[in-house]
Amino acid sequence: MTHYDYLIVGSGLYGATFAYKAKLASKKVLVIDKRSHLGGNIYCEELEGINVHKYGAHIFHTNNKKVWDFVNSIVEFNRYTNCPVANYKGELYNLPFNMNTFNRMWPEVHTPAQAQAKIDEQKVEAVAALGGREPQNLEEQALCLVGKDIFYKLIKEYTEKQWGRDCKDLPAFIIKRLPVRLTFDNNYFNALYQGIPIGGYTQLVEHLLEGIEVRLNTDYLEQKEALDRLAETVVYTGPIDAYFGYSLGALEYRSVRFETEVLDIPNFQGNAAVNY
């Protein structure tokens, strides 16, 4: 029976990078994945000439130059900058919250001082409504951080859509801080380096796994005992609740459903990411 130093469960970004580094260290590696393709949740497939992120958009960002140089040594990255827009009943707002957002929200606000004063005014109202107690849920927490106007237009309905619950039924710690920028900067991330691999993430994973044995359509948890015997060490990158047999129940955060539609127009919404 072939014996490996590492059995890596999952061919996503972590598993592929671990395998790449292990191979450089002259370790014998086997990578398995229960899906029929490489890449895990960063898998991309070409659709109408577009590299579509099948399991949701992924934007690589880091402040670490060593990390940035490493990924660019594998494949070339573009200079994509994430500048989301929120669509609230036809009103368009820039995210994260910045001076463009505040001027759109309150047309009389033109300076950072005016924006801060407006937010502070609404925060005071929210804190006073609590009567001296700590926020008990996400709604109360958010109101105390940014006030009612931003909360009701840009947080409440989108958050409830994402979590599938009323904001009053979500814990306060989820939203302990909300980034507020008093500058006209629509760049979502503060990271020095950000982008997406030219040609998609699948190409990045394929290069990381060159020369490494990979078995697709292989479910680790269905063959755990037999697969464990193949290697000295197992690196598991799959769902943690599944690994423990859902002994504490299923994790509740997996609620996103993807629906894809192809439109015969060159430009649908004018921006890559729009929060409706």
C-alpha positions in Angstrom: 0.0 0.0 0.0 1.3 3.4 -0.9 2.3 5.5 2.1 2.2 9.3 2.1 3.6 11.8 4.5 0.4 13.9 4.2 -3.2 13.2 3.2 -4.8 16.5 2.4 -8.6 16.5 2.4 -9.8 19.3 0.2 -8.2 21.0 -2.8 -9.1 24.6 -1.9 -6.6 27.4 -1.4 -5.3 26.1 2.0 -5.1 22.5 1.0 -3.4 23.3 -2.4 -0.9 25.7 -0.7 -0.1 23.2 2.0 0.5 20.5 -0.7 2.7 22.8 -2.7 4.9 23.7 0.3 5.0 20.0 1.4 6.2 18.9 -2.0 9.0 21.6 -1.9 10.0 20.0 1.4 10.3 16.6 -0.4 7.2 15.2 1.3 5.0 12.7 -0.4 1.5 14.1 -0.6 -2.0 12.8 -1.6 -4.8 15.4 -2.1 -8.4 14.2 -2.2 -11.6 16.1 -2.9 -15.2 14.9 -2.8 -16.1 17.2 -5.6 -15.5 16.5 -9.3 -13.2 19.5 -9.7 -10.1 21.2 -8.0 -10.3 24.5 -6.1 -12.9 23.9 -3.4 -15.0 27.0 -2.9 -12.7 29.2 -5.1 -13.4 27.0 -8.2 -14.0 29.1 -11.3 -15.7 28.0 -14.5 -15.8 29.9 -17.8 -19.2 31.0 -18.9 -19.6 33.2 -22.0 -16.0 34.1 -21.8 -16.2 35.1 -18.1 -14.5 33.3 -15.2 -17.4 32.8 -12.9 -16.7 32.1 -9.2 -19.1 29.2 -8.8 -19.4 29.3 -5.0 -19.4 33.1 -4.6 -17.0 35.9 -5.3 -13.5 35.7 -3.9 -11.2 38.7 -3.9 -7.6 38.1 -2.7 -6.3 40.8 -0.4 -3.4 41.0 2.0 -1.0 43.4 3.6 1.8 40.9 3.6 4.1 41.5 0.6 5.6 38.0 1.0 2.2 36.5 0.5 1.4 38.7 -2.4 4.8 37.9 -4.1 4.2 34.2 -3.5 0.8 34.0 -5.2 2.0 36.2 -8.1 4.9 33.8 -8.5 2.4 31.1 -9.3 0.0 33.0 -11.5 -0.4 36.7 -12.5 -3.0 38.7 -10.6 -5.0 41.6 -11.9 -5.5 44.9 -10.1 -9.2 44.4 -9.2 -10.4 46.7 -6.5 -13.6 45.9 -4.7 -16.0 48.9 -4.6 -19.5 47.5 -3.8 -22.7 49.5 -4.2 -25.8 49.1 -2.2 -29.2 49.4 -3.9 -31.9 50.4 -1.5 -35.2 50.7 -3.3 -33.5 52.3 -6.3 -31.2 54.6 -4.2 -27.5 53.8 -4.8 -25.0 54.1 -2.0 -21.3 53.4 -1.9 -19.9 50.8 0.5 -18.1 50.7 2.9 -19.7 53.7 4.6 -17.7 56.8 3.5 -18.2 60.4 2.5 -19.8 59.4 -0.8 -22.3 57.4 1.2 -23.0 60.1 3.7 -23.5 62.8 1.1 -26.0 60.6 -0.7 -27.7 59.8 2.6 -27.8 63.4 3.8 -27.3 65.9 0.9 -26.5 68.7 3.3 -23.4 66.8 4.5 -20.3 67.8 2.6 -17.4 67.5 5.1 -16.1 64.9 7.5 -17.0 67.0 10.5 -20.6 67.3 9.3 -20.8 63.6 8.7 -19.4 62.7 12.1 -21.8 65.1 13.8 -24.8 63.6 12.0 -23.7 60.0 13.0 -23.0 61.1 16.6 -26.4 62.7 16.9 -28.2 59.5 15.9 -25.9 57.3 18.0 -26.8 59.4 21.1 -30.5 58.8 20.4 -29.9 55.0 20.1 -27.8 54.8 23.3 -30.4 56.9 25.2 -33.2 54.5 24.2 -31.4 51.6 25.9 -31.7 53.3 29.3 -28.1 52.6 30.3 -28.1 48.8 29.4 -25.8 47.2 26.9 -27.1 46.3 23.4 -28.8 42.9 23.5 -29.0 42.2 19.8 -27.6 43.2 16.4 -30.2 45.8 15.8 -29.5 47.7 19.0 -25.8 47.3 18.5 -25.9 48.7 15.0 -28.1 51.6 15.9 -25.6 52.5 18.6 -22.7 52.4 16.1 -24.1 54.2 13.1 -27.6 55.5 13.9 -31.0 54.9 12.4 -30.6 56.2 8.8 -27.7 54.0 7.9 -29.1 51.0 9.8 -32.5 51.0 8.2 -31.3 51.7 4.7 -28.0 49.8 4.5 -27.9 47.2 7.2 -31.2 45.9 8.4 -32.8 44.3 5.3 -29.6 43.1 3.7 -28.5 41.5 7.0 -31.8 39.8 7.5 -31.7 38.5 3.9 -28.2 37.1 4.5 -28.9 35.5 7.9 -32.5 34.5 7.3 -33.4 36.1 10.7 -34.7 39.4 12.1 -31.9 41.6 13.3 -33.5 41.5 16.8 -32.9 37.8 16.8 -29.2 38.0 16.0 -26.6 38.4 18.7 -24.9 41.8 19.2 -21.4 40.5 18.9 -21.8 39.8 15.1 -21.6 43.5 14.5 -19.3 44.9 17.2 -17.8 47.3 14.8 -18.8 48.9 11.6 -16.2 50.6 9.4 -16.9 54.3 8.9 -14.6 56.3 6.7 -14.6 60.0 6.7 -12.9 60.1 3.3 -14.2 59.8 -0.3 -12.8 56.3 -0.7 -14.9 53.5 -2.1 -12.2 50.7 -1.8 -13.8 48.1 0.4 -10.5 46.6 1.7 -7.8 48.5 3.5 -5.2 45.9 2.3 -2.2 47.1 0.4 -2.5 44.3 -2.2 -5.6 43.0 -3.8 -6.8 41.4 -7.0 -8.0 38.2 -8.7 -5.9 35.7 -10.6 -5.9 36.4 -14.4 -7.7 33.3 -15.8 -9.4 32.6 -12.5 -8.6 30.8 -9.2 -8.8 27.3 -10.7 -5.6 28.1 -12.7 -3.9 29.1 -9.5 -4.8 25.8 -7.8 -3.8 23.7 -10.8 -0.4 25.3 -10.8 0.0 24.7 -7.0 -0.9 21.0 -7.4 1.3 20.3 -10.5 3.2 17.0 -10.0 1.1 16.1 -6.9 -1.3 13.1 -6.8 -4.9 14.2 -6.7 -8.0 12.0 -6.4 -11.4 13.7 -7.1 -14.8 12.4 -6.3 -13.4 10.9 -3.1 -15.4 11.5 0.1 -13.0 11.3 3.0 -15.7 10.9 5.7 -17.2 7.9 3.8 -13.8 6.1 3.7 -12.1 7.7 6.7 -10.5 4.6 8.2 -9.0 3.3 4.9 -7.8 6.8 3.9 -6.3 7.5 7.3 -4.1 4.4 6.9 -2.5 5.9 3.8 -0.6 8.8 5.5 1.3 9.7 8.6 -0.7 13.0 9.0 -4.1 14.1 7.8 -4.8 17.7 6.9 -8.5 18.2 6.9 -10.0 21.3 5.3 -13.6 20.3 5.0 -16.7 21.3 7.0 -15.9 21.0 10.7 -19.4 20.0 11.7 -19.3 17.1 9.2 -16.0 15.9 10.6 -17.5 15.5 14.0 -20.6 13.7 12.6 -22.9 16.7 13.3 -22.7 15.7 17.0 -23.6 19.3 17.9 -25.9 19.8 15.0 -25.2 21.5 11.7 -23.6 24.9 11.6 -26.2 27.5 10.8 -24.3 29.9 8.7 -24.5 27.9 5.4 -27.6 29.6 4.2 -26.4 31.2 0.9 -28.1 30.0 -2.2 -26.7 30.8 -5.7 -28.9 31.5 -8.6 -27.3 32.1 -12.0 -28.9 34.0 -14.9 -27.2 34.8 -18.3 -28.4 38.1 -19.8 -27.8 39.0 -23.5 -26.5 42.5 -22.7 -23.0 43.8 -22.3 -23.5 45.4 -18.9 -26.3 44.7 -16.4 -25.6 46.8 -13.4 -22.5 48.9 -13.9 -20.6 47.4 -11.1 -19.3 43.9 -10.2 -20.9 43.8 -6.7 -24.2 45.3 -5.9 -26.0 44.6 -2.6 -29.8 44.7 -3.1 
